[in-house]
Amino acid sequence: MFTFLHAADLHLDSPLRGLARYEGAPVDEIRGATRRALENLVDLAIERDVDFVLIAGDLYDGDWKDHNTGLFFVAQMVRLRTENIPVIAIRGNHDAANKMTSFLQLPANVELLSHRRAETAQAEKLKELGVAVHGRSFAKAAELDNLALNYPPPQTGKFNIGLLHTSLSGVEGHEPYAPCTVDDLRSAGYDYWALGHVHTRRVLCEDPPILFSGNLQGRHIREPGAKGCMLVTVDDRAEVKFEFQPLDVFRWELCHVDAQGCDEIDEVLEQLSTELAPIVRASDGLPLAVRLILSGSCQAHGQLMSAPEEWVNQVRAIGLDLSGGSLWIEKAVLRTSPQQTTDPTLQTDGPIGVLRSYLSELRTNDLQLLELAGELDALRRKLPAELKRGPNPLTFDDPKQLRTVLDEIEPMLMEQLLGKE
């Protein structure tokens, strides 16, 4: 029997992105998160006395300029060498883009497989265990060939493992690097495939096991949930068991809050607190970055729109209170809409009635709407940069977009003009 760790996508010293600073936010807890996740990997390997460690690419995060990144990795590998734990690794697309890694001397227990051709690891401990690890590094960042087709045949009488950095074929959100299919991998005749590149943990096949371990540490909101590695045990009959081991030190989560029917901001905040509490409880005590997405048709929409900074700070306060100071509101996204009402205060005569009639007319007259938008050049120049960039910038020349803005503005205006204060 033997055990090993299957890890991938360390992205050492990759910055955690998208976190707005504010008082009480756990800034210190996220500094060096990828380094501490690697330390956790090494700690786990030593604690479980594993026989070897596999790293399926992207040790680093692009073309880092600081030698200390590489030296930190070397120091952690030396800890494994002291415990007689070999490490077999391949370069991924981020490693291939890094010029400094070519000159970095790695400890003797680390075997970095060739980028010229697929090869079999030569570590003596693997030979003693009857294990053959086959793999190939990326030669360049955009590796578009199916590398798996040219892996060595399985060695008879040994437990054969394929180590591959790949997006597979048809995985959304990933460039088609080293594309292949599950059938390609199964046809190789190996007993286990240790995959990297896709940061979401996935079991693609159980016979034989073909797995993405995911990355060690989530780096932004598109990488939510627990992150870590696979602990794999192979018994004397070559039967495989694998178990996910969380290693992250900072976690990202999404929180959807339904504000449907809420009349006041306090009701929205109460609902939000109810949704946040279980996320905090499930975080294993780790610091959290949470993106809130608030939706639903409600009377409170106008209040939310008219005082966005106020309610966001109230949300931050709730998060800090629930978590004991370890929750960071990464972003609060407001997708609520005004609720239809028969409130008599929404007058149809007088100045308020004239204003409401004018807004209704604008919604049905594209020409008039565009003429008005054309008179707002001074406003356009004052817009925050984030509204003028990104996937859906505010352009002032799209009637559909302008009508959406009107739908947001009207409840804000009514709240200001008819609000309790």
C-alpha positions in Angstrom: 0.0 0.0 0.0 1.1 3.6 -0.6 -0.2 7.1 -0.4 0.4 10.3 -2.4 -0.8 13.8 -2.7 -2.2 15.1 -6.0 -2.0 18.9 -6.2 -2.0 21.5 -8.9 -2.1 25.2 -9.7 -0.2 26.6 -6.7 0.1 30.0 -8.4 2.6 31.0 -5.8 2.5 34.7 -4.9 -0.5 35.3 -7.1 -2.2 38.5 -5.8 -5.7 38.1 -4.4 -7.8 40.5 -6.5 -11.0 42.5 -6.2 -11.0 43.4 -2.5 -12.0 46.9 -1.5 -10.3 48.2 1.7 -12.4 49.4 4.6 -12.0 49.6 8.3 -12.1 46.2 10.0 -11.5 44.2 6.8 -9.1 41.3 7.4 -6.2 42.6 5.3 -3.5 40.9 7.2 -5.1 37.5 6.9 -4.9 37.4 3.1 -1.3 38.5 2.7 0.8 35.6 1.5 -2.3 33.3 1.2 -0.8 31.2 -1.6 2.4 30.7 0.4 0.6 29.6 3.5 -1.5 27.2 1.3 1.7 25.6 0.0 3.0 25.4 3.6 -0.2 23.5 4.4 0.4 21.1 1.6 3.9 20.3 2.9 2.6 20.0 6.4 -0.1 17.5 5.2 2.5 15.5 3.3 4.7 15.2 6.4 1.8 14.6 8.8 0.3 11.8 6.7 3.8 10.4 5.9 2.9 10.2 2.2 5.2 8.4 -0.2 5.4 11.1 -2.8 3.7 14.4 -4.0 2.5 15.2 -7.6 2.1 18.7 -8.8 0.2 19.0 -12.1 1.5 22.4 -13.3 1.4 26.1 -12.6 3.7 26.2 -9.6 4.1 29.9 -10.3 1.9 32.7 -11.5 3.3 34.0 -14.8 6.5 35.9 -15.2 7.3 36.8 -11.6 10.2 39.2 -11.1 11.1 38.5 -7.5 13.6 35.6 -6.9 12.1 35.2 -3.4 9.0 33.5 -4.9 11.2 30.7 -6.3 13.4 30.6 -3.2 10.2 30.1 -1.0 9.2 27.2 -3.2 12.7 25.7 -2.9 12.6 26.0 0.9 9.3 24.1 1.1 10.6 21.3 -1.2 13.7 21.0 1.1 11.3 20.3 4.0 10.0 17.4 2.0 13.5 16.2 1.1 14.3 16.0 4.8 11.4 13.6 5.2 12.4 11.5 2.1 9.3 12.6 0.1 10.0 12.9 -3.6 8.0 15.5 -5.7 7.2 14.9 -9.3 6.0 18.1 -11.2 5.3 19.4 -14.6 5.2 23.0 -15.9 1.9 24.4 -16.9 1.0 27.4 -19.1 2.0 29.9 -16.4 5.3 28.2 -15.6 6.1 28.1 -19.3 5.6 31.9 -19.5 8.1 32.4 -16.7 11.7 32.9 -17.8 13.2 32.8 -14.3 12.1 29.3 -13.5 14.5 27.9 -16.2 17.5 29.0 -14.1 16.2 28.0 -10.7 18.1 25.1 -9.1 15.6 22.7 -7.5 16.4 20.3 -4.6 17.3 16.7 -5.5 14.0 15.3 -4.4 12.1 17.4 -7.0 11.9 15.9 -10.5 10.5 18.3 -13.2 9.5 16.3 -16.2 10.7 17.4 -19.7 8.8 19.8 -22.0 10.4 18.2 -25.1 8.6 14.8 -24.8 6.5 12.9 -22.4 8.7 10.8 -20.0 8.6 8.6 -16.9 9.9 9.9 -13.6 13.1 8.3 -12.4 12.8 8.7 -8.6 14.2 5.6 -6.8 11.4 5.6 -4.3 8.8 5.3 -7.0 10.7 2.3 -8.5 10.7 0.7 -5.0 7.0 1.2 -4.7 6.3 -0.2 -8.2 4.9 3.2 -9.4 5.4 4.8 -12.8 4.6 8.5 -13.1 4.4 9.7 -16.7 4.1 13.3 -17.7 5.2 16.2 -19.9 5.7 19.9 -19.1 4.4 22.7 -21.3 7.0 24.0 -23.7 5.2 27.3 -24.2 2.3 29.1 -22.6 -0.2 28.4 -25.4 0.3 24.6 -25.8 -2.5 23.6 -28.2 -1.5 20.0 -29.1 -3.1 17.0 -27.5 -0.1 15.9 -25.4 -1.8 12.9 -23.9 -1.7 11.0 -27.2 2.1 10.7 -27.0 2.4 9.6 -23.4 4.4 6.4 -22.8 2.6 3.0 -22.7 1.8 1.7 -19.2 4.6 -0.3 -17.5 3.5 -3.9 -16.9 3.2 -4.8 -13.2 3.3 -1.2 -12.0 0.8 1.3 -10.9 0.8 3.8 -13.7 -0.1 7.5 -13.2 -0.5 10.2 -15.8 0.5 13.8 -14.8 -1.1 16.3 -17.2 -1.9 20.0 -17.4 -4.9 20.4 -19.6 -8.2 22.2 -20.1 -9.7 19.0 -21.6 -12.0 19.6 -24.6 -15.0 21.9 -24.2 -14.4 23.1 -20.6 -16.0 26.6 -20.5 -13.9 29.5 -19.4 -10.5 28.0 -20.2 -8.2 28.4 -23.2 -7.9 25.1 -25.1 -4.5 24.2 -23.7 -3.3 20.6 -24.2 -6.9 19.6 -25.2 -7.9 16.0 -24.9 -11.0 13.9 -24.0 -11.7 11.6 -21.1 -11.7 8.7 -23.7 -8.1 9.8 -24.7 -7.0 9.4 -21.1 -8.8 6.2 -20.4 -7.3 4.6 -23.6 -3.8 5.2 -22.2 -4.3 2.3 -19.8 -3.1 4.2 -16.7 -4.4 3.6 -13.2 -4.8 7.2 -12.2 -4.7 10.6 -14.0 -3.6 13.6 -11.9 -4.8 16.7 -13.9 -4.2 20.4 -13.4 -5.2 23.7 -15.0 -8.9 23.8 -14.2 -9.2 25.4 -10.8 -12.5 23.7 -9.9 -12.2 20.3 -8.2 -13.7 17.6 -10.5 -13.9 13.8 -10.7 -14.3 13.1 -14.4 -14.1 9.4 -14.2 -13.8 6.8 -11.3 -12.5 3.8 -13.3 -9.8 4.7 -13.7 -9.8 7.8 -11.4 -9.3 10.9 -13.6 -9.3 14.0 -11.4 -8.8 17.8 -11.3 -7.6 18.5 -7.8 -8.3 22.3 -8.2 -6.0 25.0 -7.0 -4.6 25.2 -3.5 -5.9 28.7 -2.8 -8.8 30.7 -4.3 -7.6 34.0 -5.7 -10.8 35.8 -6.6 -14.6 35.5 -6.5 -14.6 33.2 -9.6 -12.9 30.6 -7.5 -15.3 30.2 -4.5 -15.4 27.4 -2.0 -12.8 25.2 -0.3 -9.6 24.7 -2.1 -6.8 22.1 -1.6 -5.5 18.8 -2.9 -6.4 15.1 -3.2 -5.0 12.5 -0.7 -4.8 9.3 -2.7 -4.4 5.8 -1.1 -3.6 2.7 -3.2 -4.0 -0.7 -1.5 -2.2 -4.0 -2.3 -4.8 -4.9 -4.9 -4.3 -1.5 -6.7 -7.7 -0.3 -5.6 -7.7 3.5 -5.3 -9.4 5.7 -2.7 -9.1 9.5 -2.9 -10.2 12.2 -0.4 -10.2 16.0 -0.8 -8.1 17.8 1.8 -8.7 21.6 2.2 -5.5 23.6 2.4 -6.7 27.2 1.7 -6.3 29.9 4.3 -8.8 32.4 2.9 -12.1 31.6 1.2 -14.4 33.2 -1.4 -18.1 32.7 -1.4 -21.3 34.0 -3.1 -24.3 35.0 -1.1 -27.6 35.5 -2.9 -30.2 37.4 -0.9 -33.9 37.6 -2.0 -35.3 41.0 -0.9 -38.7 40.2 -2.5 -41.4 42.1 -0.6 -39.1 44.0 1.8 -40.6 47.4 2.6 -37.6 48.9 4.5 -33.8 48.6 4.4 -33.9 47.0 7.9 -36.0 44.1 6.6 -33.4 43.7 3.8 -30.6 43.7 6.3 -32.3 41.1 8.4 -32.8 38.8 5.4 -29.2 39.3 4.5 -28.0 38.4 8.0 -30.0 35.2 7.8 -28.3 34.2 4.5 -24.8 35.1 5.7 -24.9 33.2 8.9 -24.7 29.7 7.5 -21.9 30.7 5.1 -19.8 31.9 8.1 -20.6 28.7 10.0 -19.4 26.5 7.0 -16.1 28.4 6.5 -14.1 26.2 8.9 -13.1 29.3 10.8 -11.3 30.8 7.8 -11.4 34.5 6.8 -14.0 35.0 4.1 -14.5 37.3 1.1 -18.2 37.3 0.2 -19.9 38.8 -2.8 -23.5 39.7 -2.0 -26.1 39.7 -4.8 -29.3 41.3 -3.7 -32.3 40.8 -5.9 -36.1 40.9 -5.9 -38.9 43.4 -6.3 -39.4 45.4 -3.2 -40.5 48.8 -1.8 -37.0 49.2 -0.3 -35.5 49.4 -3.7 -35.7 53.2 -3.7 -34.0 53.5 -0.3 -31.3 51.1 -1.4 -30.7 53.1 -4.6 -30.7 56.5 -3.0 -28.2 55.6 -0.3 -25.9 52.9 -1.7 -22.9 53.7 0.5 -25.0 53.7 3.6 -26.5 50.3 3.2 -23.2 48.7 2.0 -21.5 49.9 5.2 -24.4 48.4 7.2 -23.8 45.2 5.4 -20.1 45.3 6.2 -20.9 45.9 9.8 -23.2 42.8 9.9 -20.5 40.7 8.2 -17.8 41.7 10.7 -20.2 41.1 13.6 -21.3 37.6 12.4 -17.7 36.5 11.7 -15.9 38.1 14.6 -14.1 40.4 12.3 -13.0 37.8 9.7 -15.5 38.5 6.9 -14.8 40.8 4.0 -17.6 42.1 1.7 -15.8 41.8 -1.6 -18.7 43.5 -3.5 -22.4 44.2 -3.0 -24.3 43.9 -6.2 -27.8 45.5 -6.2 -30.2 43.9 -8.6 -33.5 44.7 -6.9 -36.3 46.4 -8.8 -39.2 48.7 -7.7 -42.4 47.0 -6.5 -45.6 48.1 -8.1 -47.6 50.1 -5.6 -51.0 51.8 -5.2 -49.5 54.2 -2.6 -51.5 57.4 -2.8 -48.4 59.4 -2.0 -47.3 58.7 -5.5 -49.3 61.5 -6.9 -50.5 61.8 -10.4 -51.0 65.6 -10.3 -48.9 68.6 -9.4 -45.1 68.7 -9.8 -44.6 65.0 -8.9 -47.3 64.0 -11.4 -45.6 66.1 -14.1 -42.2 64.5 -13.4 -43.7 60.9 -13.4 -45.4 61.6 -16.7 -42.2 63.0 -18.2 -40.3 59.9 -17.2 -43.0 57.6 -18.7 -42.8 59.6 -21.9 -39.1 59.2 -22.1 -39.4 55.4 -21.8 -41.5 55.3 -25.0 -39.6 57.9 -27.1 -36.1 56.8 -28.1 -35.4 60.0 -30.0 -36.4 62.2 -27.0 -34.4 60.0 -24.7 -31.2 60.2 -26.8 -31.6 64.0 -27.1 -31.7 64.3 -23.4 -28.7 62.0 -23.0 -26.8 64.2 -25.5 -27.3 67.2 -23.2 -25.5 65.4 -20.4 -21.9 65.6 -21.5 -20.9 67.3 -18.2 -22.4 64.4 -16.3 -20.7 61.9 -18.6 -17.3 63.3 -17.7 -18.0 63.0 -14.0 -18.9 59.3 -14.1 -16.7 56.9 -12.1 -14.2 55.1 -14.3 -15.8 51.7 -13.5 -19.1 52.8 -15.2 -17.3 53.8 -18.4 -15.3 50.5 -18.7 -16.0 46.8 -18.4 -18.3 44.5 -20.2 -21.3 46.8 -20.1 -20.1 50.4 -20.1 -22.6 53.3 -19.8 -22.4 54.9 -23.3 -25.4 57.4 -23.3 -26.2 56.3 -26.9 -28.2 53.0 -26.3 -31.9 53.6 -25.6 -32.4 50.2 -24.0 -29.5 50.9 -21.6 -30.9 54.4 -20.9 -34.3 53.0 -20.1 -32.7 50.7 -17.6 -31.1 53.7 -16.0 -34.4 55.5 -15.8 -35.9 52.5 -14.0 -33.2 52.9 -11.4 -33.5 56.6 -11.2 -37.3 57.0 -10.7 -37.5 55.1 -7.3 -34.5 57.1 -6.1 -36.2 60.4 -7.1 -39.5 59.3 -5.4 -37.6 58.3 -2.3 -35.9 61.7 -2.1 -39.1 63.7 -2.9 -41.6 61.7 -0.9 -39.5 59.8 1.6 -40.3 59.9 5.3 -37.5 62.4 6.0 
